[in-house]
């Protein structure tokens, strides 16, 4: 599955029980991120890993890792993507 399809199907699956303007805005922002952005497949797969880790969605994180490994992204890059949420959390604290 392509990175954009993976991300969009994950968002649909986990927001299907929610309604309202906030959910619509969230879906729209994620759609713009995956379809209208300048991110290539490698960047998007690393972003999926980071978002999965940050939101504690194990399935999304795992799918991102599988996708990244499938397109031969080095483990060092995958590990960096897993560390980004912690770094951002520390920056937000200070």
N, C-alpha and C positions, 0 to 999 in steps of 0.2 A: 504494500500500500504506500502510495506517495505521502510525503510529509504533510502536505496541505490537507489531503483527504483524511489522514489519520487524526490530525488535530481537530478538524471540523467535526468528524464523526464522534470524537470523544466529547467535545463540548455539547453536541446535540444530546448524546446519551445522558450526560450528567446534569443537564438543565431542563430536560423534558418535563419534569414534574413541577417546574417553577413557572410563574407567570408574572407579567408586569413589565413596566418600562425599563427597569434596571436590567432585567435578564435580556430584553431585546437589545439594549445598548451594549451589553457585554458580548452577546453573540455577534453583533455588527462589528465591534472593535476587533474581536478575534478573526472574523472573516476578512476584514481589511488587512490585518497583520499577515494572514497567510496567503491571500490572493492578490492584494494590491501593493504589496511591499516589494522592496528590492532584494529581499533575502533569497539566497540560493538554497538548495536542498540541504547542504551541510549546515549552514547557519540556522536554518529553520529546525533541523533535527536537534541541534544543540540547545536551541531556545525551548523546544518541547521538553527536553530533559530538565532544564532549569525550572520551567514553570511547574512541571510535575513534582519536582522536589520541593519547591516553594509551597505549593498548595497541598502537599502530602497526598497526591494522587499517585499511588504506586503503579497503577496500570498505565497511566500516561507516561510516567518516568521510564518504566520498563519498555514501553513501546518506542519511546524516543531512543533509548539505548540500543534496542534491537535494530532500529532504522539506521542509527549512526554506524553501528558495526557492519551492517549490510552494505553500506557505501564506503567502508574502509576508513572511517574517521579514527585517528589514533586514540588509544586509551587515555593519553595525557589530556587531549582536548575534552574527552568525555568526563574525566575527573574534574577538570576546570569548570565544566558546565554544572556539575553537581555541587561545586563549592560556591558558585555565584550567589545563590540565595543567602547563604550564611554571611558572605561579605556585605551584601546589600543590607541585611538586617543589622549588622554592626554599624554601617554608615548611617542608617536611619536612627540608631540609638544615640549617636553622638551628634 
